[in-house]
Amino acid sequence: MDKPFVFITRKIPNELIEPLKAVANVEMWDKEDEAVPHELLCEKAKHAHALLTMLSDRIDSELLTQAPHLKLVANLAVGFDNIDVEAATERGIIVSNTPDVLSDTTADLTFGLLMSVARRLVEAAGYVKENQWKSWSPFLLAGRDVHHKTLGIVGMGKIGETLGKRATGFDMEILYHNRSRNLQAEKKLNAVYCELNELLERSDFVVCLTPLTDETKHLFNASAFEQMKTTAIFINASRGAVVDEQALLHAVQSGEIAGAGLDVFDQEPISASHPLLQLPNVVALPHIGSASIETRTEMISLCVKNIKAVLTNESPITIVNKEAFAKKS
């Protein structure tokens, strides 16, 4: 009997997918920094029993309809807005993700991004490398303090809670807004739940960690930035489409807010000519929130375990759509 077929949409180290080869025929896209063309992905999906996908891969209803053997889409991310989960569930296709294993790493990056904007670290490093440093002066590249300031977290899930833990070391007041109260965060971090408007008005740093949904698309629009302090800094480490980038551009250019740190964008990769990237008080990163060697290795390992489990009729570790798994049971 032929082994099931697994297609992986990015080149990853062979040793990490070795466990799959015992139960499946595995094929991998041969480029590490280039997305597999959607047409090719659709073609491979027609024969696949499982897909290991990246958040940049579009797994839409059209693809799923043409994949009669597909049992699982294992997404190498916490978020799964790139997948039509409803269409997958209707077809009994399980969707898995990689929660929890990246919370610490993403929180580290997010807090580092916050500090980079506040203390103008990227700008200052360029200042030295470009041989502009001629003398010391009291306000040379002076930034803003982080300690004892107010941090507003929009999206108090695992990553938000972990970010809040780091903020306590800086004696920050923590406000949060979430679709439901996080009583654990309130108890552990002394975090205070408030409505979004209040959070925007009071926070010195507003950090967006909310997932992308129909309700959160362009949550941060012109009105949101108008409510923020002129000294406030905005950080986005969730999904680009949560922010109206034109509104953000105007807010930074006009001085409505003091700056921004962005790890995600509406269109990725963002062009170097994008107006946001021309501003010295905007720090832009290439969506590297969970990009440590240790964490990415663990994320891949979790995807592999989920695929192997489904192909051997066992329960995957992390399931987005439990209804689909129930259909299989």
Helices and strands as residue ranges (DSSP letters): E 5-8, H 14-17, G 18-22, E 25-28, H 38-45, E 50-53, H 61-65, E 72-75, H 85-90, E 94-96, H 103-118, H 121-129, E 150-154, H 158-168, E 173-177, H 183-189, E 192-193, H 196-202, E 205-208, H 222-227, E 233-236, G 240-242, H 245-254, E 259-262, G 275-278, E 282-284, H 293-311, H 322-328
